Amino acid sequence: MKKNLLVTLADKNYIKQAKHLFSNVYWNAGWKGDYMLLAHKIPEKELEWFKKKRILIKKCPPIFKETMGGPVKLSKFYLFIPEFKKWKKIVYLDSDMIVKASLDELIKVNRFVAVLDDLIVNKLIDQFIIPHKMGREVFNNLKKIYDIKTRVFKSGVMIFNTNIIKKDTFSKLIKLSKKYTKFTKPGSLDQPILNLLFYKKWEEIPIVYNLDVRDFKFINPNKITAIIFHFDGNDRPWIPKSHFHKEWNFDLNRANKINLDKIPDPSRKFKQSNIKNYSFYLKIRSIFYFPNWIHFIDRTFGLIGIFLYDHFPNLYFKLKKLK
């Protein structure tokens, strides 16, 4: 067992993506720690490849019933059971990513770190359905416990020192899930809950460690320099028409050449100063991207609605009826 651990999560539909990611971090990042797959209901025969490559496997029984869509995401919570304290640092990456360079800077952290959720829509309240659908009692309770305007992180890339794991960390996640999951926005089950658990206990890392390609459609993706690319929608790299398909397919094909007894050097390394400067540049570019202003306007009206809901509920519901 090594000091640090890199983990991804997959179900039977994302086995190729998991193989690709491990190939990616092996060849491009030169990851020298342990490798682990969180396996959510993957048939035993499909796990043989990972076992032969000496990639550790943690089988993850569904935390809740197969309802609400995407329960596989909640298996991320297993990262916070005491078993993972065997390692000093954990690097978690979603399997639908491309890693371009060394991750060594990430394992220098001593707290829980992640990338800011969105450059415009990045408040805690944005993780949940609108207040009137949530219900006044639930909304007021949430607002009483948390600052709903505090910033939140993306859960696709998370790095932490395992000293943050306590005996009750996992049970706290389950408790928060039972209380709030039905009020989270569709398709985002794990992220709101993790943000509640690590409320004001996380630190931001540069955007190049989790760059969502959808947020930078105004730049040719082949001209973006990032360490970790995250994909969704029509540009997923395993789809032939994606800008990244050729690269993704190349790394998937050389997954069979992984040999954990002989780790290659990273294909690229970036200085910390370059990482920070380029991330700042991307943020500035994004400010002038028109759809981000649409998000900003939508969010502003959303906050006005929250203010009315909180201070003038009768007016709020009258306006909702007019709509």
C-alpha positions in Angstrom: 0.0 0.0 0.0 1.2 3.5 -0.9 0.8 6.8 0.8 -1.7 8.4 -1.6 -4.7 7.0 -3.4 -6.4 8.0 -6.7 -10.0 7.0 -7.0 -12.7 7.0 -9.6 -16.3 5.8 -9.6 -18.2 3.7 -12.2 -21.2 1.5 -12.8 -21.6 -1.1 -15.5 -22.2 1.7 -18.0 -18.9 3.5 -17.4 -16.4 0.7 -17.4 -14.6 1.9 -20.5 -14.5 5.4 -19.0 -12.9 4.1 -15.8 -10.3 2.2 -17.8 -9.6 5.3 -19.8 -9.1 7.4 -16.7 -6.7 5.0 -15.1 -4.8 4.9 -18.4 -4.8 8.7 -18.5 -3.5 9.2 -15.0 -0.9 6.5 -15.5 0.5 7.8 -18.8 -0.1 11.5 -18.6 0.0 12.2 -14.9 2.6 9.5 -14.0 0.5 8.8 -10.8 2.8 7.0 -8.3 0.2 6.3 -5.6 -2.4 3.5 -5.4 -5.3 3.3 -7.9 -8.9 2.4 -6.9 -12.2 1.8 -8.5 -15.4 2.5 -6.6 -17.6 -0.2 -8.2 -21.3 0.5 -8.1 -23.1 -2.8 -9.1 -20.5 -3.9 -11.6 -20.7 -7.6 -12.6 -17.8 -9.7 -11.2 -16.5 -10.7 -14.7 -16.2 -7.0 -15.6 -13.9 -6.4 -12.6 -11.3 -8.9 -13.8 -9.4 -6.4 -15.9 -9.0 -4.1 -13.0 -7.8 -6.9 -10.7 -5.2 -8.1 -13.3 -3.9 -4.5 -13.4 -3.7 -4.5 -9.6 -6.2 -1.6 -9.4 -7.9 -1.8 -6.0 -11.7 -2.3 -6.0 -14.2 -1.1 -3.4 -17.6 -2.5 -4.1 -20.3 0.0 -3.2 -23.7 -1.3 -2.3 -26.4 1.3 -3.3 -26.9 3.7 -0.4 -30.6 4.2 -1.2 -33.0 2.5 -3.5 -32.6 2.9 -7.2 -34.8 5.9 -7.4 -34.5 9.6 -8.3 -32.0 9.0 -11.1 -28.3 8.6 -10.9 -27.9 6.9 -7.4 -24.5 5.8 -8.5 -23.3 9.3 -7.7 -24.0 8.8 -4.0 -21.4 6.1 -3.9 -18.8 8.9 -3.7 -19.8 9.0 0.0 -17.9 5.8 0.6 -14.7 7.9 0.2 -15.4 9.1 3.7 -15.5 5.9 5.7 -12.7 5.2 8.1 -11.3 2.5 5.8 -9.8 5.2 3.6 -7.7 6.6 6.5 -5.1 3.9 5.5 -3.9 6.5 3.0 -2.7 10.0 3.7 -4.2 11.9 0.7 -7.1 11.0 -1.5 -7.5 12.3 -5.1 -11.0 11.6 -6.5 -11.8 12.2 -10.2 -15.0 11.5 -12.0 -14.5 8.9 -14.8 -15.7 11.2 -17.6 -12.5 13.3 -17.5 -9.3 13.6 -19.4 -6.1 14.2 -17.4 -3.4 16.0 -19.4 -0.5 16.5 -16.9 0.9 15.8 -13.5 -1.3 15.9 -10.4 1.6 16.1 -8.0 0.7 19.7 -6.8 -2.7 18.4 -5.6 -1.2 16.0 -3.0 0.5 18.9 -1.2 -2.9 20.0 0.2 -3.7 19.5 3.9 -7.4 20.2 3.8 -10.4 19.4 1.5 -10.0 21.2 -1.8 -12.0 21.5 -5.0 -12.8 23.8 -7.9 -15.5 26.5 -7.6 -18.8 25.2 -9.0 -19.5 27.9 -11.5 -18.0 31.3 -12.3 -21.5 33.0 -12.0 -24.0 30.6 -10.5 -22.0 29.3 -7.5 -24.1 29.8 -4.4 -25.3 27.1 -2.0 -29.0 27.9 -2.8 -28.3 27.3 -6.5 -27.8 23.6 -5.7 -31.5 23.2 -4.7 -34.9 23.6 -6.3 -36.6 27.0 -6.1 -37.9 27.9 -2.6 -41.7 27.5 -3.2 -41.2 24.0 -4.4 -39.0 23.2 -1.5 -41.6 24.5 1.0 -41.3 27.3 3.5 -40.4 25.1 6.4 -37.6 23.3 4.7 -36.3 26.5 3.1 -36.3 28.5 6.4 -34.6 25.6 8.1 -31.9 25.4 5.5 -31.4 29.2 5.6 -31.2 29.1 9.4 -28.4 26.6 9.5 -26.4 27.7 6.4 -25.5 30.9 4.7 -27.3 30.1 1.4 -25.2 32.6 -0.5 -21.9 30.9 0.4 -19.8 29.6 -2.5 -19.9 25.9 -3.4 -17.5 23.5 -5.1 -17.8 20.9 -7.9 -17.7 17.3 -6.7 -16.1 15.9 -9.8 -12.6 16.6 -8.5 -12.0 16.4 -4.8 -8.7 16.2 -2.9 -8.3 15.8 0.8 -6.1 14.7 3.7 -7.8 11.7 5.3 -7.5 13.3 8.8 -10.8 15.0 7.9 -12.5 11.6 8.0 -14.1 10.9 11.4 -16.1 7.9 12.7 -19.4 9.7 11.9 -18.5 11.4 8.6 -20.2 8.8 6.5 -23.3 8.7 8.7 -23.5 12.5 8.6 -23.6 12.3 4.8 -26.4 9.7 4.9 -28.4 11.8 7.4 -28.0 14.9 5.2 -29.1 12.9 2.2 -32.2 11.7 3.8 -33.1 15.2 4.8 -32.2 17.2 1.6 -31.7 14.9 -1.4 -35.3 15.3 -2.6 -34.8 19.0 -2.7 -31.6 19.0 -4.8 -31.7 19.9 -8.5 -32.1 16.9 -10.8 -28.9 15.1 -11.7 -26.9 16.6 -8.8 -27.5 14.3 -5.9 -24.0 14.1 -4.4 -22.7 17.6 -4.9 -25.2 19.6 -2.7 -24.9 17.1 0.1 -21.1 17.2 0.1 -21.3 21.0 0.1 -23.5 20.9 3.2 -21.0 18.5 4.9 -18.0 20.7 4.1 -19.8 24.0 4.5 -17.1 26.6 4.8 -14.5 23.9 5.4 -13.1 23.7 1.9 -10.5 25.6 -0.1 -10.6 26.6 -3.8 -8.1 25.3 -6.3 -7.5 26.7 -9.8 -10.0 26.0 -12.5 -7.5 24.1 -14.6 -8.0 21.1 -12.3 -11.6 20.7 -13.3 -12.4 22.6 -16.4 -15.9 22.0 -17.7 -15.7 22.2 -21.5 -19.4 23.4 -21.6 -18.4 26.6 -19.9 -15.8 27.6 -22.5 -17.6 26.9 -25.8 -16.4 30.4 -27.0 -12.8 29.0 -27.1 -11.6 26.3 -29.5 -11.3 23.4 -27.0 -8.0 22.3 -28.6 -6.5 25.7 -27.7 -7.4 25.4 -24.0 -4.6 24.5 -21.6 -5.9 22.6 -18.6 -4.8 19.8 -16.4 -8.2 18.1 -16.1 -11.0 18.4 -18.6 -14.5 17.5 -17.6 -17.2 16.7 -20.1 -21.0 16.6 -20.5 -23.6 16.9 -23.2 -22.7 16.3 -26.8 -18.9 16.8 -26.5 -18.3 13.7 -24.3 -14.9 12.4 -25.6 -16.1 8.8 -26.2 -18.6 10.1 -28.8 -16.9 10.1 -32.3 -17.9 13.7 -33.1 -16.2 15.1 -30.0 -13.1 17.3 -30.4 -11.3 14.9 -28.0 -12.4 11.5 -29.3 -9.2 10.6 -31.1 -7.1 11.5 -27.9 -9.6 9.6 -25.7 -9.6 6.5 -27.9 -5.8 6.5 -28.0 -5.5 6.5 -24.2 -8.3 3.8 -23.9 -6.4 1.6 -26.3 -3.1 1.8 -24.3 -4.9 1.0 -21.0 -3.8 -2.6 -21.5 -0.2 -1.5 -21.2 -0.6 -0.2 -17.7 2.2 -1.7 -15.5 2.0 -0.4 -11.9 5.5 -1.8 -11.3 6.9 0.8 -13.6 5.3 4.2 -13.5 6.3 6.6 -16.3 7.2 10.2 -15.8 4.3 12.7 -16.3 3.9 13.8 -19.9 3.7 17.4 -18.7 4.2 19.4 -15.6 3.1 23.0 -14.9 4.6 25.4 -12.5 2.2 26.6 -9.7 2.6 30.2 -10.9 1.5 29.2 -14.5 -1.5 27.3 -13.1 -2.7 30.3 -11.2 -2.1 32.8 -13.9 -3.8 30.8 -16.6 -6.8 30.0 -14.4 -7.2 33.7 -13.8 -7.0 34.4 -17.5 -9.8 31.8 -18.1 -12.0 33.4 -15.5 -11.6 36.8 -17.1 -12.4 35.4 -20.6 -15.5 33.7 -19.2 -16.9 37.0 -17.7 -17.4 38.3 -21.2 -19.1 35.2 -22.5 -22.7 36.1 -23.2 -24.4 32.9 -21.8 -22.7 33.6 -18.5 -24.6 36.9 -18.3 -27.8 35.1 -18.9 -26.9 32.8 -16.0 -26.2 35.9 -13.9 -29.5 37.5 -14.7 -31.4 34.3 -14.0 -29.6 33.9 -10.7 -30.2 37.6 -9.7 -33.9 37.1 -10.3 -33.7 33.9 -8.3 -32.2 35.8 -5.4 -34.9 38.4 -5.6 -37.4 35.6 -5.4 -35.7 34.2 -2.3 -35.8 37.6 -0.7 -39.5 38.0 -1.4 -40.2 34.4 -0.2 -38.4 35.2 3.0 -39.7 38.6 3.8 -42.9 39.0 1.9 -44.3 35.5 1.4 -47.8 36.6 0.5 -46.5 38.8 -2.3 -44.2 36.0 -3.5 -47.0 33.5 -3.9 -49.2 36.1 -5.6 -46.5 36.8 -8.2 -46.0 33.0 -8.7 -49.8 32.8 -9.5 -49.4 35.6 -12.0 -46.6 33.7 -13.7 
